[in-house]
Amino acid sequence: MENTLLIGDHLIMSRIGYDAGVPFTNWHVTAYGAIRNRQQVIIFKPPFAPDTPDYVKRVIGLPGDTIEIHDGAVW
């Protein structure tokens, strides 16, 4: 995503859009359902290392899509 977002850029995004955390607990409530659009930018904490910085990723596939990688390119 360095063609779109550069290292050091600041983002303002709503975390309530898809998942709302209950304060002082580890509970999460799905607010608006699943992601519906490809090319949408999402921010999330990695589930395997919650103490690391947030991940910023772009949606490339939706449920039911088949994603393949050939020679480093996503198809």
FENLIN-V948153 format. One record per residue. N is the residue number from 1. RES is the residue in one small letter. SS is DSSP state (2 for helix, 1 for strand, 0 for the rest). Layout:
N	RES	SS
N	RES	SS
This chain:
1	m	0
2	e	0
3	n	0
4	t	0
5	l	0
6	l	0
7	i	0
8	g	0
9	d	0
10	h	0
11	l	0
12	i	0
13	m	0
14	s	0
15	r	2
16	i	2
17	g	2
18	y	0
19	d	1
20	a	1
21	g	1
22	v	0
23	p	0
24	f	0
25	t	0
26	n	0
27	w	0
28	h	1
29	v	1
30	t	1
31	a	0
32	y	0
33	g	0
34	a	0
35	i	0
36	r	0
37	n	0
38	r	0
39	q	0
40	q	0
41	v	1
42	i	1
43	i	1
44	f	1
45	k	0
46	p	0
47	p	0
48	f	0
49	a	0
50	p	0
51	d	0
52	t	0
53	p	0
54	d	0
55	y	1
56	v	1
57	k	1
58	r	1
59	v	0
60	i	0
61	g	0
62	l	0
63	p	0
64	g	0
65	d	0
66	t	0
67	i	0
68	e	0
69	i	1
70	h	1
71	d	0
72	g	0
73	a	1
74	v	1
75	w	0
